[in-house]
Amino acid sequence: ILIVEDDRDIADLVGRYLQKAGFTTELLSSGRDALRAIAERPPDLLILDLMLPHVDGLEICRAVRSSDKAAAMPIIMLTARAEESERIVGLEIGADDYIAKPFSPNELVARVRALLRRAHRLPASGAIAYGSILVDADRHTVSSGGTHITLTAKEFLLLEYLLRHRGRVLSRDVLLTDVWGYKYTGGTRTVDVHVRRLREKLPALEDALVTVKQFGYKLLDEPPA
């Protein structure tokens, strides 16, 4: 796990708790150094502060999500910016989770475990076809009309879940529990952000993934003609 945090006390605290939980960690304090390290050897998960010297956390997140080598890597943003608007910006850029300072180290470890469990789990075998969309669970790839689509780990899991539960109305709370794997304290807006990103990356979902007002979402049994 790569921890990018310029406050040494916080970085040491996070590293200590993760190591106690059995994880191997690397600590970096510079955004520039983080980009270099990710390019050389992408970590299994990235914990990322927003306010960093040289290159800030948002730019790092953008760079990771545009990289073929590291695009699916889970990212947790850890920052003092606790406003909802800041969380939404981070999620829209591609973060999988967002934890505001001050935070509980034990909760952070739980979220790391949940993200890694879902990112590295063995998916159900076989391919799932939905109109022009093809999800290959064995290879962990997605294509639309024959074109490869790069999704983050969380976007892939959300899409796979929606496809396997098509035709059902799924509440935001159900999606948070089953896809994120824990009670997400950041609010259900994170589901809306990830759904919006799926619609942007896969235009075929625009009319097929229906918003159920004040409740959640439903993927139609078959995509509209």
C-alpha positions in Angstrom: 0.0 0.0 0.0 1.4 3.4 -1.0 0.7 6.2 1.4 1.2 9.7 0.0 1.0 12.2 2.8 3.3 15.2 3.6 2.4 15.2 7.3 4.9 12.8 8.7 3.0 12.1 11.9 -0.2 11.2 10.0 1.8 9.1 7.5 3.6 7.2 10.3 0.2 6.6 12.1 -1.4 5.2 9.0 1.6 3.1 8.2 1.8 1.7 11.7 -1.9 0.6 11.8 -1.7 -0.9 8.3 1.5 -2.8 9.1 -0.1 -4.1 12.4 -3.0 -5.3 10.2 -0.5 -7.3 8.0 0.0 -4.9 5.1 3.3 -3.8 3.6 3.5 0.0 3.2 5.6 2.6 1.5 5.5 6.3 2.6 6.0 9.2 0.3 5.6 12.9 1.0 5.8 14.4 -2.6 3.3 14.1 -5.4 6.1 14.0 -7.9 7.7 11.1 -6.1 4.4 9.3 -5.9 3.8 9.5 -9.7 7.3 8.1 -10.3 6.7 5.3 -7.9 3.3 4.4 -9.3 4.7 4.4 -12.9 7.5 2.1 -11.8 5.5 -0.4 -9.8 1.8 0.3 -9.2 0.8 -0.5 -5.6 -2.2 -2.7 -4.7 -3.9 0.4 -3.2 -3.1 4.1 -2.9 -3.9 6.3 0.1 -3.6 9.8 -1.1 -3.6 13.2 0.6 -5.0 16.1 -1.5 -2.6 18.9 -0.4 0.9 17.8 -1.5 4.0 19.5 -2.7 4.8 19.6 -6.4 1.8 17.7 -7.6 -1.5 17.6 -5.7 -3.7 14.6 -5.0 -6.3 15.4 -7.6 -3.7 15.6 -10.3 -2.2 12.3 -9.2 -5.7 10.7 -9.2 -6.3 12.0 -12.8 -3.0 10.6 -13.9 -3.6 7.2 -12.4 -7.1 6.9 -13.9 -5.7 7.8 -17.4 -2.9 5.2 -17.1 -3.4 1.8 -18.7 -1.1 0.2 -16.2 -2.7 1.5 -13.0 -6.2 2.7 -13.9 -8.0 0.0 -11.9 -5.9 0.6 -8.7 -8.2 1.4 -5.7 -7.6 4.9 -4.4 -8.6 6.3 -0.9 -8.3 10.0 -0.5 -7.4 11.1 3.0 -7.7 14.9 3.5 -8.7 17.7 5.8 -11.2 19.0 3.2 -14.4 17.5 4.6 -17.0 19.5 2.6 -19.4 17.4 0.5 -18.4 19.4 -2.6 -14.8 18.4 -2.1 -15.7 14.7 -1.6 -17.8 14.8 -4.8 -14.9 16.3 -6.8 -12.6 13.6 -5.5 -15.0 10.8 -6.4 -15.8 12.3 -9.8 -12.1 12.4 -10.6 -11.8 8.7 -9.8 -11.3 8.1 -6.1 -12.9 4.9 -4.7 -13.3 6.2 -1.2 -12.8 9.5 0.7 -11.9 9.9 4.4 -11.8 13.3 6.1 -9.3 14.2 8.8 -9.5 13.7 11.7 -10.2 10.0 11.2 -10.2 6.7 13.0 -7.2 4.6 12.0 -9.2 1.4 12.6 -11.9 2.6 10.2 -9.3 3.4 7.6 -7.9 -0.2 7.9 -11.4 -1.6 7.6 -12.0 0.4 4.4 -8.6 -0.7 3.0 -9.6 -4.3 3.6 -13.0 -3.9 2.0 -11.6 -2.3 -1.1 -8.8 -4.8 -1.5 -11.2 -7.7 -0.9 -13.4 -6.6 -3.7 -10.7 -5.5 -6.1 -8.8 -8.8 -5.8 -11.7 -11.2 -5.3 -12.2 -14.0 -7.8 -15.1 -12.9 -10.0 -17.8 -15.2 -11.2 -16.5 -16.9 -14.4 -17.7 -16.2 -17.9 -18.7 -13.1 -19.8 -21.8 -11.0 -19.4 -23.3 -9.4 -22.5 -25.7 -6.5 -22.3 -26.5 -5.0 -25.7 -23.2 -3.7 -27.1 -21.5 -4.0 -23.6 -19.4 -7.1 -22.9 -18.0 -7.7 -19.4 -15.4 -10.5 -19.2 -15.3 -11.4 -15.5 -12.4 -13.8 -16.0 -10.1 -11.2 -17.6 -11.7 -8.3 -15.6 -12.3 -6.3 -18.8 -15.1 -4.3 -20.3 -15.8 -3.4 -23.9 -18.5 -1.5 -25.7 -19.1 -2.1 -29.4 -15.7 -3.9 -29.5 -13.9 -0.9 -28.0 -12.0 -1.5 -24.7 -13.4 0.7 -21.8 -11.1 1.4 -18.8 -13.0 1.3 -15.5 -11.8 1.7 -12.0 -12.0 -1.3 -9.6 -15.1 0.1 -8.0 -16.8 1.0 -11.3 -16.2 -2.5 -12.6 -17.7 -4.1 -9.5 -20.7 -1.7 -9.6 -21.3 -2.5 -13.3 -21.0 -6.3 -12.7 -23.4 -6.1 -9.7 -26.0 -4.1 -11.8 -25.7 -6.6 -14.6 -26.2 -9.6 -12.3 -29.2 -7.9 -10.7 -30.8 -6.4 -13.8 -34.5 -5.7 -13.6 -34.4 -5.1 -9.9 -34.7 -1.8 -8.2 -31.6 -1.4 -6.0 -31.5 1.2 -3.3 -28.4 3.2 -2.7 -28.0 1.6 0.7 -28.1 -1.9 -0.8 -25.5 -0.9 -3.4 -23.2 0.6 -0.7 -23.5 -2.5 1.4 -23.1 -5.1 -1.4 -20.6 -3.3 -3.6 -18.6 -1.2 -1.2 -18.8 -3.8 1.5 -19.4 -1.6 4.6 -21.6 1.1 5.9 -20.2 4.1 4.0 -20.2 7.1 6.3 -19.6 9.6 3.5 -23.2 9.4 2.4 -25.0 7.9 -0.6 -23.9 10.5 -3.0 -20.9 8.3 -3.8 -23.3 5.9 -5.6 -24.6 8.7 -7.7 -21.1 9.8 -8.7 -20.1 6.2 -9.7 -23.3 5.7 -11.6 -22.7 9.0 -13.5 -19.2 7.9 -14.4 -20.5 4.6 -15.7 -23.0 6.4 -17.9 -20.3 8.7 -19.2 -17.9 5.8 -20.0 -20.7 3.6 -21.4 -23.3 5.7 -23.2 -25.3 2.5 -23.9 -26.3 2.7 -20.2 -27.7 6.3 -20.5 -31.3 5.1 -21.1 -30.9 1.6 -19.7 -29.7 2.5 -16.2 -32.8 4.2 -14.8 -32.9 6.5 -11.7 -35.7 5.6 -9.3 -36.5 8.9 -7.7 -35.6 9.1 -4.0 -34.6 5.5 -3.9 -31.9 4.2 -6.2 -31.3 2.6 -9.6 -32.6 -0.1 -11.9 -30.9 -1.6 -14.9 -33.5 -2.6 -17.4 -33.8 -6.3 -18.2 -32.8 -5.5 -21.8 -31.3 -2.3 -23.2 -33.7 -0.1 -25.1 -33.7 -0.7 -28.9 
